Amino acid sequence: MLFLIPTVTSFLITTISIPLTIIFAKKFNLLDNPKKRAHPAHTQKRTVPRAGGLAIFAGIILTLLIFTPFDSPTLGILIGLLILLVVGLLDDKYQNLSPYFRLISQFIAALVAVLSGINIKFITNPLGGIIHLDQNLQIILLAQLLAVIWIVWVMNMVNWSKGVDGQMPGITTVAALVLGLLSLKLNSTSDLTQINLARVAFITAGSSFGLLIFNWYPARIFPGFSGSTILGFMIAVLAILSGAKLATAILVLLIPATDFGYTFLRRVFEGKSPVWGDSGHLHHQLLTIGLSHQQISLFYILGSVTLGAAALSLSSSGKIFTLILVGAAILGGIVWLNFFGRYLKRLDPDNG
């Protein structure tokens, strides 16, 4: 009951909020209409309400205020999520916000979180031992910069993984659950800090799962920029607060992380800005060869579950080895699909 009630509460608040959010989105024209806003990343032609981040925000924040102590990190999370929500709703409304403006808002949200005390104080050395990052002012400032970059990176990685229905909330649900279980596994149940952290992780998972139900194909609501960045923000923060378990978070999100890295570099080498969207993501390639939205989402979710199970059982050095080995395999698959995937495209029966 220690974790079940907060998890169910966040789930219920989110699921109850989503029908209200749909009404709100329709009333104020917060809609994704491909006919009015052409975008190369679109994967379907339906008009669907956006603003899913509003329900996610309500589910997470209200439950945190009920079940967790209101301390400085909680205030940092609240302000950070509020910034992302406001910018996301503006993006849902006008759908022409500069990606650079959105990126700046992400940096501001991340900086607020770091200044509230959400910092990387140490990292585990895969060769053994602990590397402390709170020894002197220069190292502390470097660690804070690393934390800001980490939070912004995870937000964008998650945001770039919302291409098909159910994809993004599926992987964030798994990631939050894994970080919560890891917090319980590595620490005594008498440690109130870790108990509270696990509770925050399960609250995030409950809210994310609530969105997943309405976002599964055919989606009744899209998360929008606010929904994906709010959940990405929470995953990044949880990884820091759980004892700098950055490798664990990356391992669980290795498929979208590898796709992010490849897409970023591909756009740079093509002479394009890496922040402008296109139709070259892994999920686009999988759609090209004939997989459905459901199949692609299940691929991402099951991949996250498998890698999450590995993260819970592997040592630090084992995680690094797995990251390199599995990451290389995923990267090879992405490269192959980009160059040869069109040859796997299922032929229309009428075309032989």
Backbone hydrogen bonds, N-H to C=O, Kabsch-Sander energy under -0.5 kcal/mol:
donor,donor_aa,acceptor,acceptor_aa,energy
5,I,1,M,-1.2
7,T,3,F,-1.9
8,V,4,L,-2.9
9,T,5,I,-2.4
10,S,6,P,-2.5
11,F,7,T,-2.1
12,L,8,V,-2.8
13,I,9,T,-2.8
14,T,10,S,-2.1
15,T,11,F,-2.6
16,I,12,L,-2.5
17,S,13,I,-1.9
18,I,14,T,-1.9
20,L,16,I,-0.8
21,T,17,S,-2.7
22,I,18,I,-2.6
23,I,19,P,-1.8
24,F,20,L,-2.4
25,A,21,T,-3.1
26,K,22,I,-2.3
27,K,23,I,-2.2
28,F,24,F,-2.1
29,N,26,K,-0.7
30,L,25,A,-3.2
31,L,29,N,-1.3
32,D,48,V,-3.0
33,N,31,L,-0.9
36,K,33,N,-1.4
37,R,33,N,-2.3
42,H,39,H,-1.7
48,V,32,D,-1.7
48,V,46,R,-0.6
50,R,30,L,-3.1
52,G,222,F,-1.8
53,G,223,P,-1.1
54,L,51,A,-1.8
55,A,51,A,-0.6
56,I,52,G,-1.8
57,F,53,G,-2.9
58,A,54,L,-2.0
59,G,55,A,-2.6
60,I,56,I,-2.5
61,I,57,F,-2.5
62,L,58,A,-1.7
63,T,59,G,-0.9
64,L,60,I,-2.4
65,L,61,I,-2.5
66,I,62,L,-1.2
67,F,63,T,-2.6
68,T,64,L,-2.3
71,D,69,P,-1.3
75,L,71,D,-2.1
76,G,72,S,-2.4
77,I,73,P,-2.5
78,L,74,T,-2.5
79,I,75,L,-2.7
80,G,76,G,-2.5
81,L,77,I,-2.8
82,L,78,L,-2.1
83,I,79,I,-2.2
84,L,80,G,-2.0
85,L,81,L,-2.4
86,V,82,L,-2.5
87,V,83,I,-2.3
88,G,84,L,-2.3
89,L,85,L,-2.7
90,L,86,V,-2.1
91,D,87,V,-2.1
92,D,88,G,-2.4
93,K,89,L,-2.1
94,Y,90,L,-2.8
95,Q,91,D,-1.9
102,R,98,S,-2.1
103,L,99,P,-2.0
104,I,100,Y,-2.3
105,S,101,F,-2.1
106,Q,102,R,-1.7
107,F,103,L,-2.0
108,I,104,I,-2.3
109,A,105,S,-2.4
110,A,106,Q,-2.5
111,L,107,F,-2.6
112,V,108,I,-2.3
113,A,109,A,-1.8
114,V,110,A,-2.3
115,L,111,L,-2.7
116,S,112,V,-1.2
117,G,114,V,-1.6
118,I,113,A,-1.9
119,N,117,G,-1.5
121,K,119,N,-0.9
123,I,131,I,-2.2
125,N,129,G,-2.3
128,G,125,N,-2.5
131,I,123,I,-3.1
132,H,130,I,-0.7
133,L,121,K,-3.4
140,I,136,N,-2.5
141,L,137,L,-2.6
142,L,138,Q,-2.0
143,A,139,I,-2.6
144,Q,140,I,-2.3
145,L,141,L,-2.2
146,L,142,L,-2.4
147,A,143,A,-2.2
148,V,144,Q,-2.3
149,I,145,L,-2.5
150,W,146,L,-2.5
151,I,147,A,-2.4
152,V,148,V,-2.4
153,W,149,I,-2.6
154,V,150,W,-2.5
155,M,151,I,-2.2
156,N,152,V,-2.2
157,M,153,W,-2.7
158,V,154,V,-2.6
159,N,155,M,-2.4
160,W,156,N,-2.5
161,S,158,V,-1.4
162,K,159,N,-0.9
167,Q,164,V,-1.7
168,M,164,V,-0.5
170,G,166,G,-1.1
171,I,167,Q,-1.8
172,T,168,M,-2.1
173,T,169,P,-1.7
174,V,170,G,-1.6
175,A,171,I,-2.4
176,A,172,T,-2.4
177,L,173,T,-2.0
178,V,174,V,-2.5
179,L,175,A,-2.3
180,G,176,A,-2.1
181,L,177,L,-2.6
182,L,178,V,-2.6
183,S,179,L,-1.8
184,L,180,G,-1.6
185,K,181,L,-2.3
186,L,182,L,-2.3
187,N,183,S,-0.6
191,D,188,S,-1.9
192,L,190,S,-1.0
195,I,191,D,-2.2
196,N,192,L,-2.4
197,L,193,T,-2.0
198,A,194,Q,-2.6
199,R,195,I,-2.0
200,V,196,N,-2.2
201,A,197,L,-2.3
202,F,198,A,-2.4
203,I,199,R,-2.2
204,T,200,V,-2.2
205,A,201,A,-2.2
206,G,202,F,-2.5
207,S,203,I,-2.1
208,S,204,T,-2.5
209,F,205,A,-2.5
210,G,206,G,-1.7
211,L,207,S,-1.8
212,L,208,S,-2.1
213,I,209,F,-1.7
214,F,210,G,-0.9
215,N,211,L,-1.8
216,W,212,L,-1.3
220,R,214,F,-3.0
221,I,214,F,-0.9
222,F,49,P,-2.7
227,G,223,P,-1.8
228,S,224,G,-1.9
229,T,225,F,-2.2
230,I,226,S,-2.4
231,L,227,G,-1.8
232,G,228,S,-2.4
233,F,229,T,-2.8
234,M,230,I,-2.1
235,I,231,L,-2.2
236,A,232,G,-2.4
237,V,233,F,-2.5
238,L,234,M,-2.6
239,A,235,I,-2.1
240,I,236,A,-1.5
241,L,237,V,-2.8
242,S,238,L,-1.9
243,G,240,I,-1.5
244,A,240,I,-2.1
245,K,239,A,-2.5
246,L,244,A,-1.5
249,A,245,K,-1.9
250,I,246,L,-2.6
251,L,247,A,-2.3
252,V,248,T,-2.3
253,L,249,A,-2.0
254,L,251,L,-1.3
257,A,253,L,-2.6
258,T,254,L,-2.6
259,D,255,I,-2.2
260,F,256,P,-2.4
261,G,257,A,-2.3
262,Y,258,T,-2.5
263,T,259,D,-2.7
264,F,260,F,-2.8
265,L,261,G,-2.1
266,R,262,Y,-2.8
267,R,263,T,-2.3
268,V,264,F,-1.8
269,F,265,L,-2.8
270,E,266,R,-1.6
271,G,268,V,-1.6
272,K,267,R,-3.1
276,W,273,S,-1.3
285,Q,281,H,-1.9
286,L,282,L,-2.4
287,L,283,H,-1.8
288,T,284,H,-2.0
289,I,285,Q,-1.5
290,G,287,L,-1.3
291,L,286,L,-2.2
296,I,292,S,-2.4
297,S,293,H,-2.5
298,L,294,Q,-2.4
299,F,295,Q,-2.0
300,Y,296,I,-2.2
301,I,297,S,-2.8
302,L,298,L,-3.1
303,G,299,F,-1.9
304,S,300,Y,-2.2
305,V,301,I,-2.5
306,T,302,L,-2.6
307,L,303,G,-2.4
308,G,304,S,-2.5
309,A,305,V,-2.4
310,A,306,T,-1.7
311,A,307,L,-2.2
312,L,308,G,-1.6
313,S,309,A,-0.7
313,S,310,A,-0.9
314,L,310,A,-2.0
319,K,315,S,-2.3
320,I,316,S,-1.9
321,F,317,S,-2.3
322,T,318,G,-2.4
323,L,319,K,-2.9
324,I,320,I,-2.2
325,L,321,F,-2.6
326,V,322,T,-2.8
327,G,322,T,-0.6
327,G,323,L,-1.7
328,A,324,I,-1.9
329,A,325,L,-1.7
330,I,326,V,-2.7
331,L,327,G,-2.7
332,G,328,A,-2.4
333,G,329,A,-2.0
334,I,330,I,-2.4
335,V,331,L,-2.7
336,W,332,G,-2.3
337,L,333,G,-2.4
338,N,334,I,-2.2
339,F,335,V,-1.7
340,F,336,W,-3.2
341,G,337,L,-1.6
343,Y,340,F,-1.6
344,L,341,G,-1.9
345,K,342,R,-0.9
351,N,348,D,-1.9
352,G,349,P,-1.1
